[in-house]
Amino acid sequence: MIFNSYVFLFGFLPILLIIYYGVLHTIKARNAWLTVMSYVFYGWWNPLFCLLMMASTASDYVIGKHLYQAKTEKRRKLLMTLTVIVNLSVLGFFKYYNFFSINLNHLFAWLHLPTYAPVIADLVLPVGISFYTFESLSYTIDIYRREVKPANNIIDFFCFISLFPHLIAGPIMRYVDLNRQLENREHSEGKFAVGIVFFVTGLLKKLILADNVAPLADALFNAKVATTTLDAWLGSLAYTMQIYFDFSAYSDMAVGLGLMIGFEIIQNFNSPYQATSVQDFWRRWHISLSNWLRDYLYVPLGGNRKGKRRTYVNLILVMLLGGLWHGAGWTFIIWGLYHGVLQAIERALGDKHPLKQLPVWGQRLATFLLVLVGWVFFRAANFTVAFRILGNLVGYSSQHGPLPVTLARPLSGLLFLIFATVVSMSYPNLWTQPVRLNLRTALLYGGGLLVSIILVLTRQNSPFLYFQF
Amino acid sequence: MRHHSQRLPTHVRQSPPGSPPQSAAYAALQPRGSAWGIRAVLLVTGALWLGLVLVDTLARPWQRRPKSWEFFQGPREFNEAPNLSRRLDETRTSGPLGRDLGVISLATPYVMREDTTRTYLETNAQGFRTVASSPPFTLALCGDSFSNNNYFAEALAQTTGLMVGNQAIEGRGTLTIARFLEDRPADYRMTKIVLWESTQRAAINDFAKIAAYRNELRQPKSGSYKWRQSLLWPANLELYLQGSSFSKPVLDKIQKEMKWRLLKKHTDLIVLGRRDLPKEQAPMLFIQADEAIRANATPQTQLDSIADCIATVDHDLKARGQILVFAVAPEKSVVYPDRLPIGVTARISYVDGLNAALRQRGVRVVDWSKGLKQAALSHPLDLYYYTADTHWTPKGMRIASQIFADSLVKWQLTPGRVH
């Protein structure tokens, strides 16, 4: 089920809220209800996926309990290794098995050896598996580190993993973010009203901005031939805006829905296109993933404690794995590597970095352009497309190929692209503004909700980009 | 990152490790406003949303539901279209230009000579209706929106003398042929001739889908597969609920109107045909995206690829003893080029190029474009296409069925034309 669907807005959410506030009054009953409904939400794609999530959650719950009670360091390490193997095996099989097999077969074919790794043609990636696996894994690692106590009861733990607002595309919550809220949380009219503001803002960002600039991006990335320089820039810029307004819209909706049921979900975006360096960008973009990678990968690898060279290697390695987390493909790996190398250079040069010599607006613009180039790798189906678009961005196209084509430039798409670019690069985000709850806001967001419902009911479903990762 | 809770009026406090929060980072979660302001937001949005939900839910029992939920399923889609009455969509051609011309709708001056009586065609549970014929069918009509009105099947039955079964589904007709190949109903076991009527709008992407449709239809009918096809599978239920929602058609109209007024944009841009015609001739509307008049013609390489797809179907039908006859339903601009606005010309490269490519591949082809154009020239008072719609009229269907019947006689597939 997706937030911007008829069945969510007209069926799931009203039923959930009416029972939650009208019938249930204890926190335990409410958590149990949220767990049941979260499984309904998740099972809407494929009910069989629920079994996988249930098994993964149950295994981490049991291992977490034993890990906390383990007396010896050896047993603790054994259980920790077990949980890492279980979680990463599930993720590895569904997400990376075919990628691994195909590449192994290519390697063997290149070496003129017989290929034997079977490729599973109809292997379906369960939605949100990358998100809930990381959440589940962080729980046991935190217990291992003695930073958190295991969940008091299994319902609360199942509720933490499956909580529908953040289940499919984050933010990646840690148990420590939610454990006390699962035991006791405040429900108030003010919180609910702010939740509506966040939710409607997210809906509008997705339906009006992300969906309207998407055709410009799709036209470029689906084109089979070279395009004009202007079209390459417009298409790349459109994807840069599409992915931000799509993903941050989902996060806003998650926060809004969380507030409606009393949960405070963490901020995932902080005006990333106003970053003044690539390192700053990663402090603002998909914050929950950056923090996860920092806490569970970068720091255990040694972070910056083992000398300069090791710091650079760690940075690059973490970003490379971050790229791989987004998808089993070489373009994602190169995207991660690209960001890792840029961050390593920034760290190595410090204040001598050429970016630092520019005024703030120059730093922002240069960072934005570097990020935009990275998105070309991220979105392109393969390197041929990526390098063709990068060539077109600087006016290069193959001498032997056909003349660069001009793509369709729908006026509405261009207007929304300009609006999205200006807003994302120069305006503060929703989190930094105190929400004013008055009649004006009520009418504004009431109108926004009506427009959103009209768009939801009259358009084809447009799933969020981050569902696939 | 998670210290925003400390700024909220809540008892929830967390004490995780991590960097301290930025001072203004979570101002949004510290709302400003009186209790009335909060209630205003809750009341306005809540009343609007729950009002819509209530209306939608309460109106559901009175909504005319689709006959079968299969209507919403991809390759198993059934044809509901014959149940729908043909009517004018005035929102399509409303707007400031219409007002400038002094008419409610741009369609108005173009439909004055057209028969717009509403018709309601009753169908069976699968959405098909045959009047002149009864099973077993010897001629199967696999087509798209040009065929799914049963008048065409009736005309074919009358002119060929064969028992005609109609399998047409709105769209590009490719789903129809895939389903006929893989999921043929029992009434069509005796079929000898298959007429594949295909709109001129069908492009290579549409024909390329046939293989995927067929593959999906070939899946073993296991318990799991049946579940996935049933209404109990969540995605199917969602399609059904949204498709039969009371609010959807109402909001659809609002969205169309808003889009037109705000963006001056519509799915299909209308080309107003010539109105300086002799008095007895009816002016016509055309669609800018029509294959024959849009900016880019379909290249011959794509026509060859389309022909390859059709030849594969021909081969598979031959293997089970059936004869395929392919025919392009020409666009109105091809049949009535003289009623296009001055400066706009209709190309015939799609019909001619595809027919030639198919003949090279040994596929039987009927060319309706020349016969219909000839009839339109000879009888300018008769309407073979609707003036404000892209489809042919019952008279046009009659001409097409006669041309088809003559071709069958020529190929000695039938003894002679009946009428």
Contacts between the chains, C-beta under 8 A, distances in Angstrom:
chain1	res1	chain2	res2	distance
A	1	B	234	7.7
A	1	B	238	7.8
A	5	B	238	6.9
A	5	B	242	7.7
A	6	B	238	7.2
A	6	B	241	6.7
A	6	B	242	4.1
A	6	B	245	6.4
A	6	B	248	7.8
A	7	B	237	7.8
A	7	B	238	4.6
A	7	B	241	6.0
A	7	B	242	6.9
A	9	B	49	7.5
A	9	B	53	7.8
A	10	B	52	7.5
A	10	B	53	5.2
A	10	B	56	5.8
A	10	B	57	7.7
A	10	B	241	7.9
A	10	B	245	7.4
A	11	B	241	7.2
A	14	B	49	8.0
A	14	B	50	6.8
A	14	B	53	5.2
A	43	B	234	6.9
A	44	B	234	4.4
A	44	B	235	7.5
A	44	B	238	7.4
A	45	B	234	7.5
A	45	B	235	7.5
A	47	B	234	7.0
A	147	B	16	7.7
A	147	B	17	7.0
A	174	B	16	7.6
A	176	B	2	7.7
A	176	B	14	6.9
A	176	B	16	4.5
A	177	B	2	4.9
A	177	B	14	7.1
A	177	B	16	7.1
A	180	B	12	5.7
A	180	B	13	7.1
A	180	B	14	5.7
A	181	B	12	5.4
A	184	B	11	6.7
A	184	B	12	6.7
A	185	B	10	7.2
A	185	B	12	5.5
A	186	B	8	7.9
A	186	B	9	7.5
A	186	B	10	4.1
A	186	B	11	5.8
A	186	B	12	6.5
A	188	B	9	7.1
A	188	B	10	7.8
A	189	B	35	7.7
A	189	B	38	5.0
A	189	B	39	6.9
A	189	B	42	6.1
A	190	B	9	7.0
A	190	B	31	5.4
A	190	B	33	7.9
A	190	B	38	5.2
A	191	B	8	7.5
A	191	B	10	7.6
A	192	B	42	6.5
A	193	B	31	6.8
A	193	B	38	4.9
A	193	B	41	4.3
A	193	B	42	5.6
A	194	B	28	6.8
A	194	B	29	6.3
A	194	B	31	5.1
A	196	B	41	6.2
A	196	B	42	7.4
A	196	B	45	5.1
A	197	B	28	7.8
A	197	B	41	7.3
A	198	B	28	7.5
A	200	B	45	7.3
A	259	B	29	8.0
A	264	B	4	6.5
A	264	B	5	4.9
A	264	B	8	6.4
A	264	B	10	7.5
A	264	B	12	6.9
A	264	B	29	7.1
A	266	B	1	5.5
A	266	B	2	5.1
A	266	B	4	7.4
A	267	B	1	6.8
A	267	B	4	6.8
A	267	B	25	6.8
A	267	B	26	6.9
A	270	B	25	7.0
A	287	B	1	6.0
A	288	B	1	7.4
A	291	B	1	5.9
A	291	B	18	7.7
A	411	B	263	7.5
A	412	B	263	5.1
A	412	B	265	6.4
A	430	B	28	5.4
A	431	B	25	6.1
A	431	B	26	5.8
A	431	B	27	7.0
A	431	B	28	4.8
A	431	B	29	7.8
A	432	B	24	5.3
A	432	B	25	6.7
A	432	B	27	5.5
A	432	B	28	7.1
A	433	B	27	6.0
A	433	B	28	5.8
A	434	B	27	4.6
A	434	B	28	6.6
A	434	B	30	5.6
A	434	B	31	6.5
A	434	B	32	5.0
A	435	B	28	5.3
A	435	B	31	4.5
A	435	B	32	7.1
A	435	B	33	7.8
A	436	B	31	7.4
A	436	B	32	5.1
A	436	B	33	5.7
A	436	B	37	7.4
A	437	B	31	5.1
A	437	B	32	6.9
A	437	B	33	3.2
A	437	B	34	8.0
A	437	B	37	4.1
A	437	B	38	4.8
A	437	B	40	7.4
A	437	B	41	5.2
A	438	B	33	5.3
A	438	B	34	7.7
A	438	B	37	3.9
A	438	B	40	6.5
A	438	B	41	7.9
A	439	B	37	7.0
A	439	B	40	4.7
A	439	B	44	8.0
A	441	B	33	7.6
A	441	B	37	7.3
A	441	B	40	7.7
A	441	B	41	5.7
A	442	B	37	7.7
A	442	B	40	4.0
A	442	B	41	4.4
A	442	B	43	7.2
A	442	B	44	3.9
A	442	B	45	6.9
A	443	B	44	6.3
A	445	B	41	6.6
A	445	B	44	7.6
A	445	B	45	5.8
A	446	B	44	4.0
A	446	B	45	5.1
A	446	B	48	5.2
A	449	B	45	5.4
A	449	B	48	6.0
A	449	B	49	6.1
A	450	B	48	6.1
A	453	B	49	7.6
A	453	B	52	6.4
A	453	B	247	7.9
A	453	B	251	7.0
A	454	B	251	4.7
A	454	B	254	5.8
A	454	B	255	5.1
A	454	B	258	7.5
A	455	B	255	7.0
A	457	B	242	7.1
A	457	B	245	6.9
A	457	B	247	6.2
A	457	B	248	5.1
A	457	B	251	4.8
A	457	B	252	7.3
A	458	B	248	7.3
A	458	B	251	5.8
A	458	B	252	4.9
A	458	B	255	4.2
A	458	B	256	8.0
